[in-house]
Amino acid sequence: MRVAEIVHFDASKKISSQLVADDIPTSINENGFIEKGGFYISLKDAKGTRVVLKLNDMEAVDLAERILQAYREHISKEYALAQKRKSAP
């Protein structure tokens, strides 16, 4: 299942980069054992060069948490800078 697709374009409206995240669902193998799920993260540049990284569930959760934490820090800093700008004479 496609989780996300992010496409960036250059000034001439050609694709400059693309990120795709696909889900690998948990399943049962032919021996009846659980195969843990994960995610494929695919990056492609303007030349079409593609790199695919397979993340297990824990790696994906860790990455998501780190991105959320960095995002919260961005928002906090942006708010502080906006407050500083408002109080400037």
C-alpha contacts under 8 A as a table, 3 or more apart, distances in Angstrom:
res1	aa1	res2	aa2	distance
1	M	22	D	5.59
1	M	23	D	5.19
1	M	24	I	7.45
2	R	5	E	7.55
2	R	20	V	7.64
2	R	21	A	6.23
2	R	22	D	4.49
2	R	23	D	6.30
3	V	20	V	7.71
3	V	21	A	5.34
3	V	22	D	5.24
3	V	23	D	6.30
4	A	19	L	7.88
4	A	20	V	5.73
4	A	21	A	5.13
4	A	22	D	7.11
5	E	18	Q	7.26
5	E	19	L	5.69
5	E	20	V	4.44
5	E	21	A	6.44
6	I	18	Q	5.68
6	I	19	L	5.12
6	I	20	V	6.47
7	V	15	I	6.83
7	V	16	S	7.75
7	V	17	S	6.00
7	V	18	Q	4.45
7	V	19	L	6.49
8	H	15	I	5.87
8	H	16	S	5.62
8	H	17	S	5.28
8	H	18	Q	6.24
9	F	12	S	7.64
9	F	13	K	5.19
9	F	14	K	5.26
9	F	15	I	4.41
9	F	16	S	4.96
9	F	17	S	7.01
10	D	13	K	5.21
10	D	14	K	5.59
10	D	15	I	6.35
10	D	16	S	5.50
11	A	14	K	7.49
14	K	46	A	7.95
15	I	18	Q	7.36
15	I	46	A	5.99
16	S	45	D	5.88
16	S	46	A	4.32
17	S	43	L	7.31
17	S	44	K	5.58
17	S	45	D	4.47
17	S	46	A	5.63
18	Q	42	S	7.92
18	Q	43	L	5.68
18	Q	44	K	5.13
18	Q	45	D	6.57
19	L	41	I	7.14
19	L	42	S	5.65
19	L	43	L	4.69
19	L	44	K	6.64
20	V	40	Y	7.92
20	V	41	I	5.78
20	V	42	S	5.05
20	V	43	L	6.60
21	A	39	F	6.66
21	A	40	Y	5.68
21	A	41	I	4.62
21	A	42	S	6.38
22	D	39	F	5.52
22	D	40	Y	5.14
22	D	41	I	6.62
23	D	37	G	7.62
23	D	38	G	6.19
23	D	39	F	4.63
23	D	40	Y	6.55
24	I	37	G	5.00
24	I	38	G	4.83
24	I	39	F	5.19
24	I	40	Y	7.14
25	P	36	K	7.49
25	P	37	G	4.68
25	P	38	G	6.71
26	T	34	I	7.08
26	T	35	E	5.69
26	T	36	K	4.78
26	T	37	G	4.05
26	T	38	G	7.62
27	S	34	I	5.76
27	S	35	E	5.16
27	S	36	K	6.75
27	S	37	G	7.23
28	I	31	N	7.76
28	I	32	G	5.54
28	I	33	F	5.35
28	I	34	I	4.47
28	I	35	E	5.59
29	N	32	G	5.34
29	N	33	F	5.48
29	N	34	I	6.30
29	N	35	E	6.26
30	E	33	F	7.48
36	K	56	N	7.70
36	K	57	D	7.82
37	G	56	N	6.54
37	G	57	D	6.33
38	G	54	K	7.18
38	G	55	L	5.58
38	G	56	N	4.20
38	G	57	D	4.69
38	G	60	A	7.39
39	F	54	K	5.79
39	F	55	L	5.18
39	F	56	N	6.36
39	F	57	D	7.12
39	F	60	A	7.14
40	Y	52	V	6.56
40	Y	53	L	5.71
40	Y	54	K	4.59
40	Y	55	L	6.29
41	I	52	V	5.62
41	I	53	L	5.14
41	I	54	K	6.34
41	I	55	L	7.49
42	S	50	R	6.76
42	S	51	V	5.69
42	S	52	V	4.34
42	S	53	L	6.36
43	L	50	R	5.54
43	L	51	V	5.29
43	L	52	V	6.45
44	K	47	K	7.90
44	K	48	G	5.71
44	K	49	T	5.38
44	K	50	R	4.29
44	K	51	V	6.50
45	D	48	G	5.34
45	D	49	T	5.54
45	D	50	R	6.80
46	A	49	T	7.45
55	L	58	M	7.86
55	L	59	E	5.63
55	L	60	A	5.84
56	N	59	E	5.38
56	N	60	A	6.25
57	D	60	A	5.12
57	D	61	V	6.15
58	M	61	V	5.08
58	M	62	D	6.07
59	E	62	D	5.07
59	E	63	L	6.13
60	A	63	L	5.11
60	A	64	A	6.10
61	V	64	A	5.05
61	V	65	E	6.09
62	D	65	E	5.19
62	D	66	R	6.16
63	L	66	R	5.15
63	L	67	I	6.17
64	A	67	I	5.15
64	A	68	L	6.16
65	E	68	L	5.07
65	E	69	Q	6.11
66	R	69	Q	5.09
66	R	70	A	6.16
67	I	70	A	5.13
67	I	71	Y	6.05
68	L	71	Y	4.94
68	L	72	R	6.17
69	Q	72	R	5.10
69	Q	73	E	6.32
70	A	73	E	5.04
70	A	74	H	6.22
71	Y	74	H	4.97
71	Y	75	I	6.28
72	R	75	I	5.14
72	R	76	S	6.16
73	E	76	S	5.04
73	E	77	K	6.10
74	H	77	K	5.21
74	H	78	E	6.01
75	I	78	E	4.99
75	I	79	Y	6.07
76	S	79	Y	5.15
76	S	80	A	6.23
77	K	80	A	5.03
77	K	81	L	6.10
78	E	81	L	5.12
78	E	82	A	6.09
79	Y	82	A	5.06
79	Y	83	Q	6.17
80	A	83	Q	5.12
80	A	84	K	6.16
81	L	84	K	5.02
81	L	85	R	6.11
82	A	85	R	5.05
82	A	86	K	6.21
83	Q	86	K	5.12
83	Q	87	S	6.31
84	K	87	S	5.28
84	K	88	A	6.34
85	R	88	A	5.26
